[in-house]
Amino acid sequence: MVPRLPPAIVERFRQLTGKYIRNGYGLTETSAPCVVVPPDLEAPVDPTSGTLAIGLPLPSAVIRIVGEDGADLDPLEVGEIAVDGPMVVPAYWNKPDATAQSLPGGRLLTGDVGFMDADGWVYVVDRKKDMINASGFKVWPAEVEDVLYQHPAVREAAVVGEPDSYRGETVAAFVSLRPGQTVEADDLVEYCRERLASYKAPRRVEIVDELPKTASGRSSDAKCGAVRRPDPGFALARTGRSLRQIERAFPFVPSISRPPDAGSPRSGAGTTGSGRSGPLRRGSRSPAGSCRCGPRRRARREPCAGGGVTPR
């Protein structure tokens, strides 16, 4: 779950109590908050994304937004949040590989994606690992959650990515409702479509009594019944497709281990002598033919529209 508050929650709390919630940001590796909203200020909301700022860096903290190459990015450019300062731990105990990856040169790479404006306000977009890749488009779950929280009937929301045979991943949302409120799942889907780009709007909304929580009280996205990465085994059980169809749907998965005696859930066919998962259906194509990219791109193994490397 992304470590920031939706603006709708802050405003709703102010309406009920007359008090303003001031956010703060810190990690276990920083041993204390490193970004806070000063007591005499209110955090701004980014007009483009609708993201509420998490605060300003403390005097002892150096906050940078870095790209994949580690170089500092310009204001409003989205990258990974990096923290320098005396509050950052020197290393992970007996974990040199994790230390080298997350604490290169003593600077903490938080794994959170965000940006900083020209006035120094820091904004968290989402967790880097939580990004949903829908047909090659980046979707940040927190942005969709922020929209769902604006609906008067929604109490809690968790957005995840789940496997999709055409898009690679698709957006799914799990919500619980406020006491005494009712709303249809289709209405929530339409509500998001009116406020988000079409590829960001959830294709599926499931209404539950209560979202599962972690030990710290946060909503547990992983327990909501969906997965963030395209997982062939999950898709095999969830969609009822044959392993061959799953391999074509996820060409960027390097290999799929087939469990013994696991045939197509629909046909019941086992593995044939050629290694295929039962007979191919009429009109089905080879893995190369299943890609919508041209033969020249396939020959060069360039990324295809689905987000993976096109098969030869």
C-alpha positions as CSV (number, residue, x, y, z in Angstrom):
1,M,0.0,0.0,0.0
2,V,1.3,3.4,-0.9
3,P,2.5,5.4,2.1
4,R,0.4,8.6,1.6
5,L,-3.1,9.9,2.3
6,P,-5.7,10.4,-0.3
7,P,-6.9,14.0,-0.4
8,A,-10.5,12.9,0.0
9,I,-9.7,11.3,3.3
10,V,-8.0,14.5,4.6
11,E,-11.0,16.6,3.6
12,R,-13.6,14.2,5.0
13,F,-11.7,14.2,8.4
14,R,-11.7,18.0,8.4
15,Q,-15.4,18.1,7.7
16,L,-16.1,15.7,10.6
17,T,-13.7,17.0,13.2
18,G,-12.6,20.5,12.1
19,K,-9.0,19.3,12.2
20,Y,-6.5,19.0,9.4
21,I,-4.3,15.9,9.1
22,R,-0.6,16.6,8.4
23,N,1.2,13.9,6.7
24,G,4.7,12.6,7.3
25,Y,7.0,10.2,5.6
26,G,9.6,7.9,6.9
27,L,10.8,4.3,6.6
28,T,12.3,1.7,8.9
29,E,15.7,2.4,7.2
30,T,15.4,6.1,8.1
31,S,14.7,5.3,11.8
32,A,12.5,8.5,11.9
33,P,10.4,10.7,9.7
34,C,12.5,12.6,7.1
35,V,9.6,14.5,5.4
36,V,6.8,16.2,7.2
37,V,4.1,18.9,6.7
38,P,5.1,21.9,9.0
39,P,2.5,22.7,11.7
40,D,1.8,26.1,10.2
41,L,1.2,24.9,6.6
42,E,-1.2,22.7,4.7
43,A,0.1,20.3,2.1
44,P,-0.7,21.3,-1.5
45,V,-2.4,19.0,-4.0
46,D,-0.7,18.5,-7.4
47,P,-3.2,19.9,-9.9
48,T,-2.2,17.4,-12.6
49,S,-2.3,14.1,-10.7
50,G,-4.4,15.1,-7.7
51,T,-1.7,13.8,-5.4
52,L,-1.4,15.3,-1.9
53,A,2.1,16.3,-0.9
54,I,3.6,14.3,2.0
55,G,5.6,17.3,3.2
56,L,8.9,19.1,3.1
57,P,12.3,17.6,3.9
58,L,13.5,18.0,7.4
59,P,16.7,20.2,7.8
60,S,18.9,17.1,8.3
61,A,17.4,15.1,5.4
62,V,18.4,15.4,1.8
63,I,15.7,14.2,-0.5
64,R,16.4,13.5,-4.2
65,I,14.3,12.2,-7.0
66,V,16.5,10.0,-9.2
67,G,16.1,8.2,-12.5
68,E,17.0,4.6,-13.4
69,D,20.6,5.7,-13.9
70,G,20.8,7.3,-10.4
71,A,21.0,10.9,-11.7
72,D,18.9,13.6,-10.2
73,L,15.7,14.5,-12.0
74,D,14.2,18.0,-12.6
75,P,11.2,19.3,-10.6
76,L,7.9,17.5,-11.4
77,E,9.7,14.6,-13.1
78,V,8.7,11.2,-11.7
79,G,11.4,9.0,-10.3
80,E,12.5,7.0,-7.3
81,I,12.7,8.8,-3.9
82,A,16.2,8.7,-2.5
83,V,17.1,9.8,1.1
84,D,20.5,11.0,2.4
85,G,21.2,12.0,6.0
86,P,22.3,10.9,9.5
87,M,18.9,9.1,10.0
88,V,19.6,6.6,7.3
89,V,20.9,3.2,8.5
90,P,24.4,2.2,7.4
91,A,23.5,-1.3,6.2
92,Y,21.2,-4.3,6.5
93,W,22.5,-6.8,9.1
94,N,24.3,-9.6,7.4
95,K,22.7,-8.8,4.0
96,P,25.4,-7.4,1.8
97,D,23.4,-7.9,-1.4
98,A,20.4,-6.0,-0.1
99,T,22.7,-3.3,1.2
100,A,24.4,-2.9,-2.2
101,Q,21.0,-2.7,-3.9
102,S,19.1,-0.4,-1.6
103,L,21.9,1.6,0.1
104,P,24.5,2.3,-2.6
105,G,27.1,4.6,-1.2
106,G,25.0,5.2,2.0
107,R,22.0,6.7,0.1
108,L,18.7,5.0,0.6
109,L,16.7,4.0,-2.5
110,T,13.3,3.8,-1.0
111,G,11.4,1.9,-3.7
112,D,8.8,4.7,-3.6
113,V,8.1,6.6,-6.8
114,G,7.4,10.3,-6.6
115,F,8.4,13.8,-7.6
116,M,9.3,17.1,-6.1
117,D,7.9,20.5,-7.1
118,A,9.8,23.8,-7.4
119,D,9.0,24.7,-3.8
120,G,10.5,21.6,-2.4
121,W,7.2,19.7,-1.6
122,V,7.6,16.0,-2.0
123,Y,4.8,13.8,-3.5
124,V,4.6,10.0,-3.4
125,V,3.0,8.5,-6.5
126,D,3.2,4.8,-5.5
127,R,5.4,1.9,-4.7
128,K,7.8,1.1,-7.6
129,K,7.0,-2.6,-7.5
130,D,3.2,-1.9,-7.5
131,M,3.0,-0.4,-11.0
132,I,0.4,-2.1,-13.3
133,N,1.5,-2.6,-16.9
134,A,-1.7,-2.5,-18.9
135,S,-0.9,-3.0,-22.6
136,G,2.3,-1.2,-22.1
137,F,0.7,1.8,-20.2
138,K,1.8,2.5,-16.7
139,V,-1.0,2.6,-14.1
140,W,-0.3,3.5,-10.5
141,P,-2.8,1.9,-8.2
142,A,-2.8,4.9,-5.8
143,E,-4.1,7.2,-8.5
144,V,-7.1,4.9,-9.0
145,E,-7.6,4.6,-5.3
146,D,-7.7,8.3,-4.9
147,V,-10.6,8.5,-7.3
148,L,-12.5,5.7,-5.6
149,Y,-12.1,7.5,-2.2
150,Q,-13.9,10.5,-3.7
151,H,-17.1,8.5,-4.0
152,P,-19.3,9.2,-1.0
153,A,-20.1,5.5,-0.5
154,V,-16.6,4.2,-0.5
155,R,-14.9,3.6,2.9
156,E,-11.8,1.7,1.8
157,A,-10.2,0.9,-1.5
158,A,-7.4,-1.3,-2.8
159,V,-6.3,-1.5,-6.4
160,V,-4.2,-4.2,-7.8
161,G,-3.2,-5.6,-11.2
162,E,-4.4,-9.1,-12.2
163,P,-3.5,-11.2,-15.3
164,D,-5.3,-10.4,-18.5
165,S,-4.9,-12.6,-21.6
166,Y,-5.0,-9.6,-24.0
167,R,-3.5,-6.6,-22.0
168,G,-1.0,-8.5,-19.9
169,E,-2.4,-7.0,-16.8
170,T,-5.6,-5.2,-16.1
171,V,-6.8,-3.0,-13.2
172,A,-9.0,-4.5,-10.5
173,A,-10.4,-2.8,-7.4
174,F,-11.6,-4.0,-4.1
175,V,-13.7,-1.7,-2.0
176,S,-15.6,-1.7,1.3
177,L,-18.6,0.7,1.8
178,R,-19.4,3.1,4.5
179,P,-22.2,2.1,6.9
180,G,-25.6,2.6,5.4
181,Q,-24.3,3.2,1.9
182,T,-25.0,1.1,-1.2
183,V,-23.6,1.2,-4.7
184,E,-23.3,-1.2,-7.6
185,A,-19.9,-2.3,-8.8
186,D,-20.7,-1.2,-12.3
187,D,-21.5,2.3,-11.0
188,L,-18.0,2.5,-9.4
189,V,-16.4,1.4,-12.7
190,E,-18.3,4.1,-14.6
191,Y,-17.4,6.7,-11.8
192,C,-13.7,6.0,-12.4
193,R,-14.1,6.1,-16.2
194,E,-15.5,9.6,-16.0
195,R,-12.4,10.8,-14.0
196,L,-9.5,8.7,-15.4
197,A,-8.0,7.7,-18.7
198,S,-9.7,4.6,-20.1
199,Y,-6.7,2.3,-19.5
200,K,-6.5,3.4,-15.9
201,A,-10.1,2.7,-15.0
202,P,-10.7,-0.7,-13.3
203,R,-12.2,-3.3,-15.4
204,R,-13.5,-5.1,-12.4
205,V,-14.7,-3.8,-9.0
206,E,-15.4,-6.2,-6.2
207,I,-17.3,-5.0,-3.1
208,V,-16.4,-6.7,0.1
209,D,-17.4,-6.3,3.8
210,E,-13.9,-5.6,4.9
211,L,-10.5,-5.3,3.2
212,P,-7.8,-7.6,4.7
213,K,-5.2,-5.8,6.8
214,T,-1.6,-6.3,7.5
215,A,-0.3,-6.5,11.1
216,S,0.3,-2.7,11.0
217,G,-3.3,-2.0,10.0
218,R,-2.8,-1.2,6.4
219,S,-4.9,-2.7,3.6
220,S,-3.2,-5.8,2.3
221,D,-3.3,-5.7,-1.5
222,A,-1.7,-9.1,-1.8
223,K,-4.6,-10.7,0.1
224,C,-7.4,-9.2,-2.0
225,G,-7.5,-12.2,-4.4
226,A,-5.4,-10.8,-7.2
227,V,-1.7,-10.6,-8.2
228,R,0.3,-7.7,-9.4
229,R,2.6,-9.6,-11.8
230,P,1.3,-11.8,-14.7
231,D,1.6,-15.3,-13.2
232,P,0.9,-18.2,-15.6
233,G,-0.1,-20.6,-12.8
234,F,-2.6,-18.1,-11.4
235,A,-4.0,-17.4,-14.8
236,L,-4.3,-21.1,-15.5
237,A,-6.5,-21.7,-12.5
238,R,-8.3,-18.3,-12.7
239,T,-9.2,-18.2,-16.3
240,G,-9.5,-21.9,-17.2
241,R,-7.2,-21.5,-20.2
242,S,-4.8,-24.2,-21.4
243,L,-1.1,-23.8,-20.7
244,R,-0.5,-23.2,-24.4
245,Q,-2.9,-20.3,-24.4
246,I,-1.3,-18.9,-21.3
247,E,2.2,-19.1,-22.9
248,R,0.9,-17.2,-25.9
249,A,-0.8,-14.6,-23.6
250,F,2.5,-14.0,-21.7
251,P,5.3,-14.3,-24.2
252,F,7.6,-12.3,-22.0
253,V,7.7,-15.0,-19.3
254,P,11.0,-16.9,-20.0
255,S,9.7,-20.3,-19.1
256,I,6.8,-22.0,-17.6
257,S,7.2,-25.2,-15.5
258,R,4.3,-27.5,-16.2
259,P,3.1,-29.5,-13.2
260,P,2.8,-33.3,-13.8
261,D,-0.5,-34.5,-15.1
262,A,-1.8,-30.9,-15.4
263,G,-3.9,-30.7,-18.6
264,S,-6.2,-28.1,-19.9
265,P,-8.9,-27.4,-17.3
266,R,-11.5,-27.3,-20.1
267,S,-10.4,-30.2,-22.3
268,G,-8.8,-32.4,-19.6
269,A,-6.0,-33.2,-22.1
270,G,-2.6,-33.9,-20.7
271,T,0.8,-33.1,-22.2
272,T,1.4,-34.7,-25.6
273,G,4.6,-36.2,-26.8
274,S,5.6,-32.9,-28.4
275,G,5.3,-31.1,-25.0
276,R,2.0,-29.3,-26.0
277,S,-0.8,-29.0,-23.5
278,G,-3.3,-31.0,-25.5
279,P,-4.6,-30.4,-29.0
280,L,-4.7,-26.8,-30.3
281,R,-8.1,-25.5,-31.0
282,R,-9.3,-24.7,-34.5
283,G,-8.2,-21.3,-35.6
284,S,-5.4,-21.1,-33.0
285,R,-2.1,-19.7,-34.1
286,S,1.5,-20.3,-33.3
287,P,3.2,-18.2,-30.5
288,A,4.8,-16.1,-33.2
289,G,1.5,-15.5,-34.9
290,S,-0.2,-14.6,-31.7
291,C,1.8,-11.4,-31.5
292,R,0.3,-8.3,-33.1
293,C,3.7,-6.9,-34.0
294,G,5.2,-7.3,-37.5
295,P,7.7,-9.9,-38.5
296,R,10.5,-7.3,-38.7
297,R,10.0,-6.3,-35.1
298,R,9.8,-10.0,-34.1
299,A,13.1,-10.7,-35.8
300,R,14.8,-8.0,-33.8
301,R,13.1,-9.1,-30.6
302,E,11.9,-5.6,-29.8
303,P,9.3,-4.9,-27.1
304,C,5.8,-5.6,-28.3
305,A,2.6,-3.7,-27.5
306,G,1.9,-6.1,-24.6
307,G,4.9,-5.0,-22.7
308,G,7.2,-8.0,-23.3
309,V,9.7,-9.2,-25.9
310,T,8.1,-10.5,-29.0
311,P,8.8,-14.2,-29.7
312,R,10.6,-15.2,-32.8
